[in-house]
Amino acid sequence: MLAIGEERELADDQRLAARVEQGAIEAPVVVGEDPETRDLRGKTLRCRIVVAHGRAEEDEQTCAARPDDVAVDPHLGAGDPLDDSAHRPILYARAMDVVELRERNEIATFLRRRPAVHAYSLGDLDDFFWPRTCWLGLVVDGELSQVALVYDEPDPPVLLALAEEPEDAMADLLVAAAERLPPTLYAHVTPSLLAGIRPVLVAVTEPISHRKLGLVRPESLDDYDTAAVDPLGPADLDEVERFYAEAYPGTWFHARMLETGRYVGIRRAGALVCVAGVHVWSPTWRVAALGNVATLPEARGTGLATAACARLCRMLLGDGIDTISLNVRADNDAAIRAYEKLGFAHATEYVEVVLTSR
């Protein structure tokens, strides 16, 4: 049995807690935007505040002439406007606004399209975290297409920018909103964004590749004996802190996390040898993210962390949580295999990196 505890931390997310070329187009025809969408900067749109306004252009593929098209004299020059052998591409100018989102249900509806990817952001909709969040959205032709979150409590603040398709639209959002971003950010971003945001944000640390996994086969949890796994709470704080000092020094752990009642541990000879907990636990938004999973060095490789995570996931499902997610370094193959045996599957890839403004 591969043990999750072979690494000190499987959901390696130390900074966050109970928290896509198009070819050149010749002589395009541009269709103008609706004049009513202009000059929106600073205006309130329902619960959105427009903070940047512009246009994004996308090309339409050339289309062949239809059988019923009028025949064209073959002696006409290729550049003649009546030459219908191949239509010129058309560029459509789209109204594009970067907005500050202020309505939680709107944000949640968008994020729950891929809840395992956005579990941390969904958790930050809770009352405790909401006041420290800034939500930026990209609205294209009236539709919300990307959402980025800045959480300002840590130093540096955290940026969560996990892109939807097309991914380069998230880069458009961050470039347009650059003046509203803190000068330094600890970022969780879709890897393809780093090139697109380079005009305004530069990486000052080596990007570290991670994967997000989501629980898709909860029935697999029943394969594990969890009888030795005990729940942990505020009364266990001193013991848990001593444990992390030895098993996972430097991990992001706060006493308030134990108040969730969603930390578990395994003891041997009366002392903790394994702990698993959550970085996100939100019954309101029905999401959780495992975190702070660790095992003492001498007890690793024995399946303790696997059993602890199985028990914890059962507890979370009992809370009505329908999305259980986690973060893991992409090079932690043993942990990924063990999580997959527990019923987790790949949700997305991202990198953790420190960014600074130019």
FIDODO-875114 format. One record per atom (N, C-alpha, C, O): x, y, z. Coordinates in steps of 0.2 Angstrom, whole numbers, plus 5000, padded with zeros to 4 digits. Layout:
<nodes>
XYZ...
</nodes>
This chain:
<nodes>
500449945000500050005000500450065000500950075004500350114995500750174995500450225000499850235000500850245004500550295010500550365008501150385005500050395009500050465008500550505012500850555010500750475018501150515022501950505020502350525024502050475014502750475012503050545011503650555012502650595010502850665010502650695016502050685018502950755018502750785024502050815023501650825027501950845017501350875015501050855009501450875004500450825008500250805002499850864998499950874992499450895002499050954999499551015000499451055004500051014996500651064997500351134995500451154990500051175000499751234999499951275005499451295009500551295006500851325012500551395013500551425019500351435008500151505008499451515009499251575010499051455009498351465009497951425014498151365014497551445018497151405023496451405022496151435018496151365029495451365030495151425028494751475030495651405020495551445014495751405007495751425002497851464888498051464880498551514874498651494868499051514844499151584842498751594836498751554832498551644836498151644830498651674825499051724826498551654819498951674813498751744811498251774813499251784808499051854805498451854801498351804797498051904802497451904798497551964793497652024795497451954787497552014782496952044781496452024779496952114781496452164779495752134782495252124779495752134789495152114792494552164791494752224791493952144791493452184792493152184799493052134802493152244802492952254809492252274810492052324807491952234814491252254816491252294822491452264827490952354822491052394828490652374834490152334833490852394840490452374846489852414847489752474844489352394850488752434852488952494855489352494861488852554853489052614856488752624863489052664867488252594865487952594871488352564877488252574883488852524875489352494880489952534881490352514885490052594878490652634879490552674885490052684888491152694887491152744893490852714899490452754902490952654901490652624907491152634913490852614918491752654912492152654918491852684924491652744924491852654930491652684936490852684937490652704942490552654932489752654933489552584936489852534935489052584940488852524943488352484938487852514936488452424938488052374934487852324939488152274941487152334941486952294947487452294952487552344955487652234954488152224959488852224957489352194960489052254951489652254948489952324947489552374946490552334949490852404947491352394942491852354942491252434936491752424931492352464932492352524934492952424932493552454934494052464928494552504928493852434922494252444916493752424910493352384911493852454905493452444899493852444893494352484892493652404888494052404882493752354877493152334878494052334872493852284867494352234866494952244866494052174865494452114863494252094856493652094855494652074852494552054845494651974844495151944846494151944841494251874839494051864832493651894830494451814829494351804822493851754820493751704824493451754815493051704813493351664807493651704803493251604807493551564801493251584795492651604794493651574789493451594783492851544781492951484783492351564777491851514775491851514768491951564764491751454765491651444758491051464755490551474759491051484749490451504745489851454746490051394745489251474747488751424746488551414739488651454735488251354738488051334731487551384728487551384722487151424732486751464728487051534728486651584726487651544729487951614728488051624721488051584717487951694720488051714713488651694710489251704713488751674703489351654700489751714699489451774698490451714700490851764699491351754693491551704692491451814689491851804683492551784685492851824689492851734683493451704685494051754683494551744686493951804679494451844677494551904682494951944681494051914686494051964691494751944696494851894697495052004698495651994702495451964708494951964711496051934711495951894718495751944723495351924728495952004722495752054727495152094726494952134730494752074721494152104719493652094725493552034727493252144727492752124732492252074731491852054735492152064724491652014722491851944722491551894721492551934723492851874723492651834729492851854734492151784728491851754734492151684735491851644738492751664731493051604732493251594739493251534742493451644743493551634750493451704753493751754752492951704758492851764761493451784766493751744768493451854766493951874771493751864778493151864779494251844782494051834789493751904792493851954790493251894797492951954800493151954807493151904811493352014810493552014817492952044820492652104818492752014826492152044829492452084836492752044840492252144836492552184842491952164848491452184847492252144853491852124859491852174864492452194866491352194867491352234873491652194879491452144880492252224882492552184887492652234893492952284892492352214899492452254905492752214910492552154911493152244914493452214920493052244926492952304926492752204930492252224935492452204942492752144942492252234947492352214954491652174955491152214955491652114957491052074959490952084966491352074970490252094968490052104975489452064977489252074983489252024973488651984974488851904975489051874970488851884981489151814982488751764978489151714976488151764977487751714974488051714966488051654963488151764963488351774956489051744956489151704951489451754961490151724961490151654961490451614958489751624966489651554968489351514962489651464960488851544958488551514953489151504947489151454944489551554946490051544941490551494944490751454940490851494950491351454952491151384952491551334952490551374954490251304954490151264948489951204948490351294942490451264936490951214936490951154933491551224940492051184942492251184949492751214951491851154953491951174960492651144963492951174968492851084961493451054963494051104961494551104965494051134956494551184954494551244958495051274960493951264960493851334963493651324971493351364974493751264974493551254981493851314985493451334990494451334985494751384989494351444988494151484993494251464982493851524981493151524984492851574987492851464983492151454986492151464993491651494996492651434996492651445004492751515006492551535011493151555002493251625004492551665003492551725005492051635001491351675001491051675008490551705009491351635013491051625019491151695023491551735021490651705027490651775031491351795034491551845034491751745037492351755040492851785036493251825038492851755029493451775025493151835020493651875017492551845019492251885014492551955014492751985009492551985020492852055021493552065018493752125017493952015018494652025016494752005008495351995006494151995005494251974998494052024993493652074994494352024987494252074981494152024975494651984973493552024972493351984967493352024960492952074960493752004956493852034949493551984944493751934943493152014939492851974934492952004927492952064927492951964922492951984915492251974912492051914912491952024910491352024907491452034899491652094897491251984895491251994888490551984885490251944886490352044882489752044879489152024884488751994882489252054890488752044895488851984899488451974904489251934897489251874901489951874905490451884902489851854911490451844915490851784913490551724912491451784911491851734908492451714912492751654911492751754917493351744921493251774928492951824928493451744933493451764940494151754943494351704943494351814946495051804950494851834956494451884957495251804961495151824968495851854971496351824970495851904975496351934979496151924986495651964988496551894990496451884997496951925001497551905000496851975005497352025007497552005014497952045016497351955017497651945024498351925024498751955028498651875020499351855021499751915018499551965015500451905020500951955017501451905013501851875017501451905007501051955002500351925001500251865003499851964999499251944997499251884992499651874989498651844992498651784988498151804982497651834983498351784976497951794970497851724968498251674967497151704967496951644964496651664957496151694956496951644952496751654945496851594941497351574937496351544942496251484938495751494932495151504933496051494926495651514921495151464918495351404918494651494915494151454911494451464904494851504902494151424900494251424892493851484890493251494891494151524885494851524883495351554889495151604891495851514890496351534896496651604895496751644900496751624889497051694888496651754890496851804891495951734891495551784893495651804901495551864903495851754904496051774911496751824911496751864915497151814907497751854906497451924904497751974907496951934900496651994898496452034905496552094905496051994909495852014915496352044919496352104922496852004920497452034925497852084922498052134926497952094916498252144913497852214913498052264915497152204912496752264912496652284920496552344921496752244924496652264931497252274935497252274941497852274932498452274935498552334940498852324945498252394939498352444943497952434950498052464955497452384950497152374956497452314960497152294965497952284958498252224961498852254966499152304964498952214971499452234976500152224972500152184967500652264974501352254970501652194970502052174966501552154976501752084976501252034978500852054982501251974975500651934976500951854976501451844972500751824981500851744980500251714976499751724979500451694970499951674966499851604964500351564964499251584964499051514961498751534954498151554954499051514949498851534942498851474937499251434938498451474932498451434927499151444923499351494922499551384922500251394919500251444913500751474912499851434909499851474902499851544903499951584899499551574909499451644910500151684911500151744910500651644913501351684915501551724909501851774910501551694903501751734897501351794896501551844894500651784896500151834894500151894899500051944897500351884905500351934910501051974911501052014915501551944907502151974908502252044907502652074910501852074903501952154902501752184909502052244910501452154914501252194920501452154926501552184931501552094926501752054932502252004930502251964925502852004934503351964932503451914938503451934944503651854936503851804942504551814945504951824941504551814951505151824955505351764958505951764961504951714958505151644961505051594955504651604950505351534956505251484951504551454952504351434957504151454946503451424947503551354949503851314946503151334954503051264956502451234954501951254956502451174950501951144947501551104952501851074956500851114952500451084957499851054953499751074947499451004956498850984953498350984958498450984964497751004956497150994960496750934959496650914953496550894964496150834963495550844967495450884971495050804964494350814967494150744968494250694964493750734974493450664975492850644970492350684970492950594967492450574962492150504963491650484960492550464967492250394969492250394976492750354979491850424980491750414987491750344990491850334995491450294986491350234988492050194989492150154993492550224987493250194988493450204995493950174998493150254998493350275005493250215010493550205015492750175008492550115012493050055012492950015016493550065008494050015008494550015013495049975014494550075017495050085022494750075030494250105031495150045034495050045041495250105044495850125044494750145047494850205050494750205058494650255061494650145061494550135068495050175072494850195078495650175070496150215074496150285074496550315077495750315070495750385068495250425073494650405073495550475077495150505081495050575079495450605076494450605080494350675079494750725084494850705089494950785081495350825085494950895086494650915081495050925091494750995092495151045096495751025097494851095098495251145101495651125107496151155109495351075111495751055117496351015115496851005119496450995109497050965107497651015104498050995101497451075104497951125101498651115103499051115098498851115109499551115111499851055108500451055105499550995108499850935105499850935098500350915095499350965094499450975087499951025085500351005080500051075089500651125087501351085088501751095084501351045093502051015094502150965089502650955086501550925086501650875081501850915075502350885071501550965073501751005066502451025067502851035062502651055073503351075073503851025072504451035069503650955073504150905071504050875065504450855061503350865063503250825057503150875051503350855045503050935052502950985046503051055048502651095048503751065050503851135052503751185047503951175041503551245049503351295044502751295040502551335037502351235042501651235039501251295041501251315046500751305037500251365039499751325043499251295040499751345049499251315053499051365058499451405061498351375059498051425064497651385069497251345067497651405075497251375080496551375078496151325080496251425075495551425073495351365068494751355068495851335065495651285061495351225064494951185062495651215070495351155075494651175077494251125078494451235077493751245078493251225073492651215075493451205067493051175062492751105065492251085062493151075069493051005071493150955065492950895065493550975060493650935054494450925054494750935048494750905059495450885060495450815063495050805068495850775061495850705064496550685065497050715062496650635069497350615070497350545072496850505074497950515072498150445074498650445080499150475079498550415085499050415090499350345091499050295090499950345093500350285095500650295102501050345102500550255106500850265113500650325116501050365119500050345114499750405117499950475114499750525116500350475109500650535105500350535098500350485095500250595095500050595088500650575084501150605085500450535079500950515074500750535067501150535062500050555066499850575060499250625061498850615065499150675057498650725057498350735050498850745046497750745049497450765043496950825044496550815049496850875040496350925042496150955035496250925030495851015036495551055031495851125030496051155035495951145024496151215023495451255021495451315023494951215019494351245017493751195020493851135019493351225023492751195026492151235026492051285030491651235021491151275020490451235019490351225013490151225024489451185023488951235019488551215015489051305020488651345016488751335009488251335005489351335006489451324999489651254997489751244991489551205002489651135001490251114998490351074994490851145000491551134998491951125004491851155009492451085003493051075007493651055004493651034998494251075007494851055004495351025009495451065014495550975008496050945013496650985013496951005008496950985019497651015020497950995027497650965031498551015027498951005033498950925035498850905041499050885030499150815031499850795032500250815028500050765037500750755039500750695043500350675047501350655043501550605047502250605050502650635046502350585056503050585058503450545054503250495052504150565053504550535049504650455050504650415046504650435057504750365058504050325057504150265057503550355056502850325055502650325047502150295046503050355043502850365036502950295032503250255034502550285027502550225023502050175026502150115024501750185031501250135034500550145033500150105036500350195029499650205027499250245032498650245031499550275037499250305042498850365039498250385040499150405035498850465032498350455027497850485027498350395024497850375020497150355024496650375022497250325029496750305034496450375037495850375037496850415039496650475041496250515036495650545038496450525030496050555025495450525023494950555022495450455023494750425022494250445027493650455026494450435034494050455039493750525038493150545039494250575037494050645036493550655031493050695031493650625025493250635019492550605021492050635019492450555025491850525027491450575031490850595030491850605036491550665040491250715036490750745037491650735031491450795026490850775022490450825022490850715020490250695016489650705021489050715018489750685027489150685032488950755033488350765035489350805032489150875033488750905027488550955028488650865022488350885016488750915011488550945006489450905012489950935007489850895001489950825001489750924995489750884989490350894985490450854979490850934987491450944983492050934988492150984992492450884988493050884992493650884987493750844983494150934988494650944984495350944988495250944994495850944984496550954988497050984983496950974977497551004985498151024981498750984983498850964988499150964977499650924978500250944973500050954967500850944975501350954970501350904965501250844966501450924959501450884953501950834953501850784949502550844956503050794957502950744962503450694963502450744966502350704972501950644969501350634971502250594965501950544962501650494967501050474966501950484973501750434977501050454981500550424981501050524982500450544985499850544980499350534982500050564974499450564969499150494968498550494968499650444968499350384967498950364973498450324972499150374979498750364985498050394985497550364987498050464983497450494983496950464978496350464979497250444972496850414967496550354969495950334968496850314974496550254976496050264981495550234982496050324984495550354989494950374985494450384988494950384979494450404975494450474972493950494969495050504972495150574969495350564962495650514960495250614958495450614951495650684949495550734953496050694944496350754942495850804940495350794937495850874943495450924941495750974937495450994932496350994938496651044934497451054937497651024942497851084933498551104935498551174936498251214933499051194940499151264941499851274944500251224946500151334945500751344948500751394953500251434953501151384958501251434964501851474962502351444961501851534963502351584961502251654964501651674965502751684966502751754968502851794962503251794958502351844961502351894956502451964959502151974964502752004955502852074956502652114950502752094945502352174952502152224946502752254943503252264947502752264937503252304933503252374935503652414932
</nodes>
